[in-house]
C-alpha cells in the first residue's frame, strides 16, 4: 500500500444480518433506504451476537451453565 492511499469498501459489512433480522430479502435493504445511526447500532449488535455465538459453549469455564436467552435487537 502506498502512503496516502486508503482501502475503499463498497459494501456494508453486516448488512445481511440486519436484512435477516428485519425479515427482508437479501440485497433489498441497501437499495431501498439510507441507513441511520439506529440501523448501524443494530448491525453492530447483531455482528457481536453472531461472533459470541461461535465462541461460547454450553458450559462456561467456571462450571456454570451459560444463559442462552436471546435479547431482542429491535
Biopython code that builds the backbone (N, CA, C, O; Angstrom):
import numpy as np
from Bio.PDB.StructureBuilder import StructureBuilder

atoms = [
    (1, "UNK", "N", (0.847, -1.167, 0.000)),
    (1, "UNK", "CA", (0.000, 0.000, 0.000)),
    (1, "UNK", "C", (0.898, 1.238, 0.000)),
    (1, "UNK", "O", (1.893, 1.292, 0.723)),
    (2, "UNK", "N", (0.552, 2.190, -0.785)),
    (2, "UNK", "CA", (1.317, 3.419, -0.936)),
    (2, "UNK", "C", (0.837, 4.434, 0.098)),
    (2, "UNK", "O", (-0.346, 4.465, 0.438)),
    (3, "UNK", "N", (1.750, 5.259, 0.596)),
    (3, "UNK", "CA", (1.400, 6.274, 1.581)),
    (3, "UNK", "C", (0.287, 7.184, 1.044)),
    (3, "UNK", "O", (0.363, 7.663, -0.088)),
    (4, "UNK", "N", (-0.725, 7.414, 1.849)),
    (4, "UNK", "CA", (-1.823, 8.291, 1.463)),
    (4, "UNK", "C", (-2.989, 7.584, 0.812)),
    (4, "UNK", "O", (-4.070, 8.162, 0.696)),
    (5, "UNK", "N", (-2.800, 6.355, 0.385)),
    (5, "UNK", "CA", (-3.899, 5.606, -0.226)),
    (5, "UNK", "C", (-4.675, 4.868, 0.858)),
    (5, "UNK", "O", (-4.111, 4.434, 1.863)),
    (6, "UNK", "N", (-5.968, 4.735, 0.633)),
    (6, "UNK", "CA", (-6.826, 4.041, 1.573)),
    (6, "UNK", "C", (-7.574, 2.932, 0.861)),
    (6, "UNK", "O", (-7.858, 3.016, -0.334)),
    (7, "UNK", "N", (-7.883, 1.902, 1.610)),
    (7, "UNK", "CA", (-8.689, 0.815, 1.075)),
    (7, "UNK", "C", (-10.145, 1.257, 1.087)),
    (7, "UNK", "O", (-10.658, 1.676, 2.124)),
    (8, "UNK", "N", (-10.808, 1.166, -0.048)),
    (8, "UNK", "CA", (-12.194, 1.600, -0.176)),
    (8, "UNK", "C", (-13.094, 0.375, -0.168)),
    (8, "UNK", "O", (-12.850, -0.601, -0.879)),
    (9, "UNK", "N", (-14.132, 0.445, 0.644)),
    (9, "UNK", "CA", (-15.104, -0.630, 0.725)),
    (9, "UNK", "C", (-16.413, -0.153, 0.096)),
    (9, "UNK", "O", (-16.891, 0.938, 0.406)),
    (10, "UNK", "N", (-16.984, -0.955, -0.774)),
    (10, "UNK", "CA", (-18.212, -0.570, -1.461)),
    (10, "UNK", "C", (-19.456, -1.178, -0.832)),
    (10, "UNK", "O", (-20.574, -0.805, -1.186)),
    (11, "UNK", "N", (-19.276, -2.097, 0.086)),
    (11, "UNK", "CA", (-20.409, -2.726, 0.741)),
    (11, "UNK", "C", (-20.451, -2.354, 2.211)),
    (11, "UNK", "O", (-19.531, -1.720, 2.728)),
    (12, "UNK", "N", (-21.509, -2.747, 2.872)),
    (12, "UNK", "CA", (-21.653, -2.512, 4.303)),
    (12, "UNK", "C", (-21.519, -3.861, 4.995)),
    (12, "UNK", "O", (-22.335, -4.762, 4.797)),
    (13, "UNK", "N", (-20.489, -3.983, 5.801)),
    (13, "UNK", "CA", (-20.215, -5.232, 6.490)),
    (13, "UNK", "C", (-21.310, -5.500, 7.519)),
    (13, "UNK", "O", (-21.508, -4.696, 8.430)),
    (14, "UNK", "N", (-22.016, -6.606, 7.386)),
    (14, "UNK", "CA", (-23.054, -6.983, 8.330)),
    (14, "UNK", "C", (-24.461, -6.626, 7.909)),
    (14, "UNK", "O", (-25.409, -6.898, 8.646)),
    (15, "UNK", "N", (-24.624, -6.024, 6.741)),
    (15, "UNK", "CA", (-25.975, -5.627, 6.318)),
    (15, "UNK", "C", (-26.875, -6.843, 6.105)),
    (15, "UNK", "O", (-28.094, -6.745, 6.248)),
    (16, "UNK", "N", (-26.285, -7.975, 5.767)),
    (16, "UNK", "CA", (-27.092, -9.181, 5.583)),
    (16, "UNK", "C", (-27.702, -9.639, 6.910)),
    (16, "UNK", "O", (-28.784, -10.226, 6.923)),
    (17, "UNK", "N", (-27.017, -9.374, 8.026)),
    (17, "UNK", "CA", (-27.570, -9.714, 9.339)),
    (17, "UNK", "C", (-28.786, -8.845, 9.661)),
    (17, "UNK", "O", (-29.770, -9.329, 10.220)),
    (18, "UNK", "N", (-28.716, -7.574, 9.311)),
    (18, "UNK", "CA", (-29.846, -6.670, 9.532)),
    (18, "UNK", "C", (-31.028, -7.048, 8.645)),
    (18, "UNK", "O", (-32.177, -6.997, 9.085)),
    (19, "UNK", "N", (-30.753, -7.426, 7.403)),
    (19, "UNK", "CA", (-31.825, -7.861, 6.499)),
    (19, "UNK", "C", (-32.518, -9.105, 7.048)),
    (19, "UNK", "O", (-33.743, -9.215, 7.007)),
    (20, "UNK", "N", (-31.723, -10.033, 7.560)),
    (20, "UNK", "CA", (-32.287, -11.266, 8.118)),
    (20, "UNK", "C", (-33.108, -10.957, 9.370)),
    (20, "UNK", "O", (-34.182, -11.528, 9.556)),
    (21, "UNK", "N", (-32.617, -10.061, 10.229)),
    (21, "UNK", "CA", (-33.325, -9.714, 11.462)),
    (21, "UNK", "C", (-34.640, -8.990, 11.178)),
    (21, "UNK", "O", (-35.606, -9.143, 11.926)),
    (22, "UNK", "N", (-34.681, -8.215, 10.119)),
    (22, "UNK", "CA", (-35.894, -7.467, 9.785)),
    (22, "UNK", "C", (-36.803, -8.212, 8.817)),
    (22, "UNK", "O", (-37.871, -7.711, 8.464)),
    (23, "UNK", "N", (-36.395, -9.405, 8.381)),
    (23, "UNK", "CA", (-37.228, -10.225, 7.511)),
    (23, "UNK", "C", (-37.300, -9.736, 6.078)),
    (23, "UNK", "O", (-38.301, -9.960, 5.397)),
    (24, "UNK", "N", (-36.253, -9.072, 5.614)),
    (24, "UNK", "CA", (-36.225, -8.573, 4.241)),
    (24, "UNK", "C", (-35.463, -9.535, 3.351)),
    (24, "UNK", "O", (-34.659, -10.334, 3.833)),
    (25, "UNK", "N", (-35.714, -9.459, 2.048)),
    (25, "UNK", "CA", (-34.981, -10.321, 1.127)),
    (25, "UNK", "C", (-33.565, -9.778, 0.936)),
    (25, "UNK", "O", (-33.358, -8.565, 0.974)),
    (26, "UNK", "N", (-32.598, -10.657, 0.733)),
    (26, "UNK", "CA", (-31.189, -10.240, 0.608)),
    (26, "UNK", "C", (-30.969, -9.244, -0.523)),
    (26, "UNK", "O", (-31.468, -9.427, -1.633)),
    (27, "UNK", "N", (-30.223, -8.196, -0.229)),
    (27, "UNK", "CA", (-29.880, -7.193, -1.222)),
    (27, "UNK", "C", (-30.853, -6.051, -1.343)),
    (27, "UNK", "O", (-30.567, -5.074, -2.034)),
    (28, "UNK", "N", (-31.997, -6.142, -0.693)),
    (28, "UNK", "CA", (-33.006, -5.099, -0.858)),
    (28, "UNK", "C", (-32.807, -3.906, 0.076)),
    (28, "UNK", "O", (-33.211, -2.792, -0.257)),
    (29, "UNK", "N", (-32.199, -4.121, 1.224)),
    (29, "UNK", "CA", (-32.081, -3.058, 2.216)),
    (29, "UNK", "C", (-31.177, -1.931, 1.746)),
    (29, "UNK", "O", (-31.517, -0.759, 1.907)),
    (30, "UNK", "N", (-30.046, -2.262, 1.174)),
    (30, "UNK", "CA", (-29.103, -1.238, 0.716)),
    (30, "UNK", "C", (-29.661, -0.431, -0.446)),
    (30, "UNK", "O", (-29.246, 0.706, -0.667)),
    (31, "UNK", "N", (-30.590, -1.005, -1.185)),
    (31, "UNK", "CA", (-31.164, -0.312, -2.330)),
    (31, "UNK", "C", (-32.366, 0.548, -1.974)),
    (31, "UNK", "O", (-32.688, 1.482, -2.708)),
    (32, "UNK", "N", (-33.033, 0.256, -0.868)),
    (32, "UNK", "CA", (-34.295, 0.922, -0.584)),
    (32, "UNK", "C", (-34.219, 2.045, 0.434)),
    (32, "UNK", "O", (-35.095, 2.911, 0.444)),
    (33, "UNK", "N", (-33.204, 2.065, 1.292)),
    (33, "UNK", "CA", (-33.162, 3.135, 2.289)),
    (33, "UNK", "C", (-31.734, 3.472, 2.697)),
    (33, "UNK", "O", (-30.807, 2.681, 2.521)),
    (34, "UNK", "N", (-31.593, 4.655, 3.240)),
    (34, "UNK", "CA", (-30.304, 5.098, 3.771)),
    (34, "UNK", "C", (-30.252, 4.671, 5.227)),
    (34, "UNK", "O", (-31.182, 4.923, 5.993)),
    (35, "UNK", "N", (-29.155, 4.021, 5.602)),
    (35, "UNK", "CA", (-29.037, 3.535, 6.968)),
    (35, "UNK", "C", (-28.751, 4.687, 7.916)),
    (35, "UNK", "O", (-27.909, 5.540, 7.637)),
    (36, "UNK", "N", (-29.457, 4.706, 9.039)),
    (36, "UNK", "CA", (-29.232, 5.745, 10.039)),
    (36, "UNK", "C", (-28.427, 5.174, 11.209)),
    (36, "UNK", "O", (-27.986, 4.026, 11.160)),
    (37, "UNK", "N", (-28.239, 5.965, 12.246)),
    (37, "UNK", "CA", (-27.452, 5.530, 13.401)),
    (37, "UNK", "C", (-28.060, 4.311, 14.083)),
    (37, "UNK", "O", (-27.338, 3.426, 14.542)),
    (38, "UNK", "N", (-29.380, 4.268, 14.149)),
    (38, "UNK", "CA", (-30.057, 3.130, 14.781)),
    (38, "UNK", "C", (-29.791, 1.837, 14.002)),
    (38, "UNK", "O", (-29.552, 0.790, 14.604)),
    (39, "UNK", "N", (-29.832, 1.906, 12.676)),
    (39, "UNK", "CA", (-29.544, 0.727, 11.849)),
    (39, "UNK", "C", (-28.108, 0.262, 12.038)),
    (39, "UNK", "O", (-27.849, -0.936, 12.148)),
    (40, "UNK", "N", (-27.180, 1.201, 12.077)),
    (40, "UNK", "CA", (-25.774, 0.845, 12.262)),
    (40, "UNK", "C", (-25.532, 0.247, 13.648)),
    (40, "UNK", "O", (-24.705, -0.650, 13.806)),
    (41, "UNK", "N", (-26.260, 0.750, 14.653)),
    (41, "UNK", "CA", (-26.156, 0.184, 16.000)),
    (41, "UNK", "C", (-26.681, -1.255, 16.009)),
    (41, "UNK", "O", (-26.084, -2.128, 16.640)),
    (42, "UNK", "N", (-27.794, -1.503, 15.312)),
    (42, "UNK", "CA", (-28.344, -2.855, 15.225)),
    (42, "UNK", "C", (-27.363, -3.792, 14.535)),
    (42, "UNK", "O", (-27.184, -4.931, 14.966)),
    (43, "UNK", "N", (-26.727, -3.320, 13.465)),
    (43, "UNK", "CA", (-25.740, -4.139, 12.761)),
    (43, "UNK", "C", (-24.594, -4.488, 13.692)),
    (43, "UNK", "O", (-24.145, -5.634, 13.723)),
    (44, "UNK", "N", (-24.116, -3.512, 14.450)),
    (44, "UNK", "CA", (-23.014, -3.744, 15.383)),
    (44, "UNK", "C", (-23.401, -4.788, 16.433)),
    (44, "UNK", "O", (-22.605, -5.674, 16.743)),
    (45, "UNK", "N", (-24.616, -4.691, 16.984)),
    (45, "UNK", "CA", (-25.081, -5.667, 17.973)),
    (45, "UNK", "C", (-25.262, -7.055, 17.364)),
    (45, "UNK", "O", (-24.903, -8.055, 17.986)),
    (46, "UNK", "N", (-25.813, -7.123, 16.160)),
    (46, "UNK", "CA", (-26.002, -8.413, 15.504)),
    (46, "UNK", "C", (-24.669, -9.078, 15.179)),
    (46, "UNK", "O", (-24.537, -10.296, 15.307)),
    (47, "UNK", "N", (-23.685, -8.294, 14.762)),
    (47, "UNK", "CA", (-22.360, -8.855, 14.488)),
    (47, "UNK", "C", (-21.727, -9.374, 15.775)),
    (47, "UNK", "O", (-21.085, -10.424, 15.772)),
    (48, "UNK", "N", (-21.906, -8.645, 16.871)),
    (48, "UNK", "CA", (-21.367, -9.074, 18.157)),
    (48, "UNK", "C", (-22.036, -10.362, 18.621)),
    (48, "UNK", "O", (-21.361, -11.284, 19.079)),
    (49, "UNK", "N", (-23.362, -10.426, 18.503)),
    (49, "UNK", "CA", (-24.075, -11.647, 18.885)),
    (49, "UNK", "C", (-23.644, -12.831, 18.032)),
    (49, "UNK", "O", (-23.486, -13.941, 18.539)),
    (50, "UNK", "N", (-23.454, -12.598, 16.744)),
    (50, "UNK", "CA", (-23.031, -13.659, 15.836)),
    (50, "UNK", "C", (-21.637, -14.162, 16.215)),
    (50, "UNK", "O", (-21.381, -15.365, 16.178)),
    (51, "UNK", "N", (-20.745, -13.255, 16.577)),
    (51, "UNK", "CA", (-19.396, -13.641, 16.969)),
    (51, "UNK", "C", (-19.402, -14.387, 18.299)),
    (51, "UNK", "O", (-18.679, -15.370, 18.463)),
    (52, "UNK", "N", (-20.208, -13.930, 19.243)),
    (52, "UNK", "CA", (-20.286, -14.575, 20.553)),
    (52, "UNK", "C", (-20.888, -15.958, 20.434)),
    (52, "UNK", "O", (-20.487, -16.876, 21.150)),
    (53, "UNK", "N", (-21.850, -16.118, 19.534)),
    (53, "UNK", "CA", (-22.490, -17.413, 19.338)),
    (53, "UNK", "C", (-21.470, -18.472, 18.908)),
    (53, "UNK", "O", (-21.597, -19.639, 19.278)),
    (54, "UNK", "N", (-20.465, -18.070, 18.133)),
    (54, "UNK", "CA", (-19.460, -19.024, 17.672)),
    (54, "UNK", "C", (-18.410, -19.304, 18.736)),
    (54, "UNK", "O", (-17.728, -20.327, 18.671)),
    (55, "UNK", "N", (-18.267, -18.428, 19.702)),
    (55, "UNK", "CA", (-17.217, -18.572, 20.709)),
    (55, "UNK", "C", (-17.703, -19.311, 21.944)),
    (55, "UNK", "O", (-16.990, -20.166, 22.469)),
    (56, "UNK", "N", (-18.891, -19.001, 22.412)),
    (56, "UNK", "CA", (-19.374, -19.574, 23.670)),
    (56, "UNK", "C", (-19.778, -21.033, 23.504)),
    (56, "UNK", "O", (-20.143, -21.479, 22.416)),
    (57, "UNK", "N", (-19.705, -21.734, 24.571)),
    (57, "UNK", "CA", (-20.106, -23.146, 24.615)),
    (57, "UNK", "C", (-21.278, -23.273, 25.563)),
    (57, "UNK", "O", (-21.675, -22.302, 26.207)),
    (58, "UNK", "N", (-21.829, -24.464, 25.649)),
    (58, "UNK", "CA", (-22.970, -24.693, 26.535)),
    (58, "UNK", "C", (-22.579, -24.499, 28.000)),
    (58, "UNK", "O", (-23.386, -24.018, 28.796)),
    (59, "UNK", "N", (-21.361, -24.865, 28.359)),
    (59, "UNK", "CA", (-20.930, -24.729, 29.735)),
    (59, "UNK", "C", (-19.764, -23.748, 29.814)),
    (59, "UNK", "O", (-18.821, -23.831, 29.027)),
    (60, "UNK", "N", (-19.833, -22.835, 30.753)),
    (60, "UNK", "CA", (-18.788, -21.834, 30.933)),
    (60, "UNK", "C", (-17.586, -22.488, 31.634)),
    (60, "UNK", "O", (-17.739, -23.542, 32.252)),
    (61, "UNK", "N", (-16.375, -21.870, 31.546)),
    (61, "UNK", "CA", (-15.182, -22.449, 32.165)),
    (61, "UNK", "C", (-15.284, -22.637, 33.680)),
    (61, "UNK", "O", (-14.635, -23.530, 34.224)),
    (62, "UNK", "N", (-16.078, -21.823, 34.373)),
    (62, "UNK", "CA", (-16.187, -21.947, 35.826)),
    (62, "UNK", "C", (-17.194, -23.015, 36.251)),
    (62, "UNK", "O", (-17.471, -23.160, 37.442)),
    (63, "UNK", "N", (-17.739, -23.758, 35.303)),
    (63, "UNK", "CA", (-18.640, -24.864, 35.611)),
    (63, "UNK", "C", (-20.100, -24.494, 35.586)),
    (63, "UNK", "O", (-20.948, -25.382, 35.684)),
    (64, "UNK", "N", (-20.435, -23.222, 35.460)),
    (64, "UNK", "CA", (-21.831, -22.795, 35.429)),
    (64, "UNK", "C", (-22.381, -22.945, 34.019)),
    (64, "UNK", "O", (-21.647, -22.846, 33.035)),
    (65, "UNK", "N", (-23.672, -23.185, 33.939)),
    (65, "UNK", "CA", (-24.332, -23.260, 32.628)),
    (65, "UNK", "C", (-24.499, -21.858, 32.082)),
    (65, "UNK", "O", (-24.776, -20.922, 32.831)),
    (66, "UNK", "N", (-24.329, -21.710, 30.761)),
    (66, "UNK", "CA", (-24.496, -20.397, 30.150)),
    (66, "UNK", "C", (-25.974, -20.091, 29.978)),
    (66, "UNK", "O", (-26.783, -20.994, 29.763)),
    (67, "UNK", "N", (-26.324, -18.814, 30.073)),
    (67, "UNK", "CA", (-27.700, -18.370, 29.870)),
    (67, "UNK", "C", (-27.907, -18.198, 28.368)),
    (67, "UNK", "O", (-27.277, -17.340, 27.750)),
    (68, "UNK", "N", (-28.776, -18.999, 27.784)),
    (68, "UNK", "CA", (-28.959, -18.977, 26.338)),
    (68, "UNK", "C", (-30.144, -18.126, 25.915)),
    (68, "UNK", "O", (-30.676, -18.317, 24.821)),
    (69, "UNK", "N", (-30.574, -17.181, 26.765)),
    (69, "UNK", "CA", (-31.707, -16.338, 26.385)),
    (69, "UNK", "C", (-31.274, -15.334, 25.335)),
    (69, "UNK", "O", (-30.181, -14.770, 25.406)),
    (70, "UNK", "N", (-32.153, -15.116, 24.350)),
    (70, "UNK", "CA", (-31.886, -14.186, 23.257)),
    (70, "UNK", "C", (-32.471, -12.823, 23.594)),
    (70, "UNK", "O", (-33.623, -12.739, 24.020)),
    (71, "UNK", "N", (-31.702, -11.751, 23.413)),
    (71, "UNK", "CA", (-32.213, -10.413, 23.599)),
    (71, "UNK", "C", (-32.768, -9.905, 22.287)),
    (71, "UNK", "O", (-32.248, -10.237, 21.222)),
    (72, "UNK", "N", (-33.815, -9.104, 22.350)),
    (72, "UNK", "CA", (-34.409, -8.527, 21.153)),
    (72, "UNK", "C", (-33.601, -7.310, 20.739)),
    (72, "UNK", "O", (-33.366, -6.421, 21.558)),
    (73, "UNK", "N", (-33.171, -7.249, 19.482)),
    (73, "UNK", "CA", (-32.340, -6.157, 18.983)),
    (73, "UNK", "C", (-33.182, -4.964, 18.598)),
    (73, "UNK", "O", (-32.731, -3.824, 18.706)),
    (74, "UNK", "N", (-34.399, -5.210, 18.151)),
    (74, "UNK", "CA", (-35.230, -4.102, 17.660)),
    (74, "UNK", "C", (-35.823, -3.278, 18.720)),
    (74, "UNK", "O", (-36.540, -2.320, 18.430)),
]
sb = StructureBuilder()
sb.init_structure("model")
sb.init_model(0)
sb.init_chain("A")
sb.init_seg("    ")
for serial, (resi, resn, name, xyz) in enumerate(atoms, 1):
    if name == "N":
        sb.init_residue(resn, " ", resi, " ")
    sb.init_atom(name, np.array(xyz, "f"), 0.0, 1.0, " ", f" {name:<3s}", serial, name[0])
structure = sb.get_structure()
